[in-house]
Amino acid sequence: MKIQTIESIVRANIAALSPYSTARDEYQGELGVFLDANESPYQNGYNRYPDPHQKRLKAILSKKKGVNAENIFIGNGSDEAIDLMFRVFCEPAEDNAVAIAPSYGMYKVAAAINNVQMREVQLGEGYSLPCEVLLAACDGHTRLMFICSPNNPTGNSFPRESILRLAEEFEGMLVVDEAYIDFAEQESLVGAIASHPNIVVLQTLSKAWAMAGLRLGLALADRRVVEIMSQVKYPYNINQAALQIVEELLSNPIDDKVAEIVSERKVVAEKLQELSFVEKVYPSDANFLLVKVDDADAIYNHLIADGIIVRNRNRVRGCEGTLRVTIGTPEENVKLIKSLDVYEKKSVVR
Ligand SMILES: *Cc1c(COP(=O)(O)O)cnc(C)c1O
C-alpha cells in the first residue's frame, strides 16, 4: 500500500466525528431494567432497539468467513457499504473515484448522490482488466477504485495478481466487489486484507445466500476501516427482524444450491450456444450469463410476452447486443430455452 495510513485519506470531518453512542454501550450485563431508550416496555419481540454492533451475527459470520469480527462491517445491503465508502473517503466536489465499465450501476449512482466525480475505464479486449489505464485515470484526488470480480454484467473474474497489483500501486482504497464469489472457482481476496489494508472486500447475502429480501451486505476490511464505517452508519442500520431471520437462515448450508446453479449455468450456456441467433455466450463465474444475440430488443420483448424477464444490456456501452440472463431453477431454465426455441422457429419463418 502506497498511502501512509488509512486515516490520512479519511475526510477531515469524518476523522473528527464524535459518533452517536447509546447508554446500552456502557452496560455489559445480561438482564436489566431498561429505562434508557424511551422504548415501550411491553414485550412483542420487537419493542427493543436492535444491537447496533450486531455482535451475535458478526460472531456467526466470523466463523463462516474465517475473518475476525473486528474486520466485518454489516450494511443494509452492499449498497449501504458502497455509499459509505464515498461518505467516508470522498470530499464532495473535490475528490474523485475510478471504476471499471461496464460494471455494477450503483458505483456511479452513489458517486453522483455524493457529488463525487466518477471516472469510468472501459474493460480491455475480452473484458480484461486494464490495470495501466485504471492507474493512469487516477490523480491526487482519487480516493476510491471499484473492481467487481466476478464482474456484473460481464460475468468474468479478474486475475488475483492484477487486483493485488492495483492495491499496491493505487494511493487510495481499492473496493473489490465479490457479490458473486460463491459461484466462482477463484479464491476471495479476503485473505489479502491483512497484507493490503487499503483493500475493502464487499460480499452480500443477496445472491448465493438467497436473502436479497433481508438486505444484508458485508464489507470485509482492515479494523480501522470497519471502525470508521461503523461510526458513520445509522446506529440501527440492521433491524431486529432481519437479524433474527438471518441468524436462523445462515445455519442452512447453501453448497448444494450453489452447485446446482453452477451446473445449470453450463447446461443453459450449451443450450443457448445451439440457437442460431446467439452470437456468443460469455464465460461466467457468476449466477448469470451474458449472451450476445442478433437482436437483443426483439428477443427481450419476445421473452417478456412469455412472462420471462431478463436484463437487457443492449444500451450499455461495451455490452451492445447483449442480454443478461440469471440462472434459475432447472424448471425455469427449461422454460427459458423453450421460449427461445419458439422465437428461433418464428425468426426462420420470417
Ligand atoms: C447484486 C449485487 C450486489 C448486491 O447488493 P446488495 O445491496 O447487497 O443486495 C452488489 N454488487 C454487485 C456487483 C451486485 O451485482
The ligand as an ORCA input file, in Angstrom:
! r2SCAN-3c Opt
* xyz 0 1
  C     -26.297     -7.853     -6.651
  C     -25.046     -7.110     -6.438
  C     -24.735     -6.583     -5.184
  C     -25.652     -6.810     -4.027
  O     -26.137     -5.681     -3.475
  P     -26.986     -5.788     -2.133
  O     -27.224     -4.344     -1.818
  O     -26.124     -6.462     -1.108
  O     -28.216     -6.561     -2.423
  C     -23.535     -5.932     -5.014
  N     -22.671     -5.799     -6.038
  C     -22.939     -6.309     -7.243
  C     -21.944     -6.189     -8.309
  C     -24.131     -6.966     -7.483
  O     -24.390     -7.439     -8.703
*
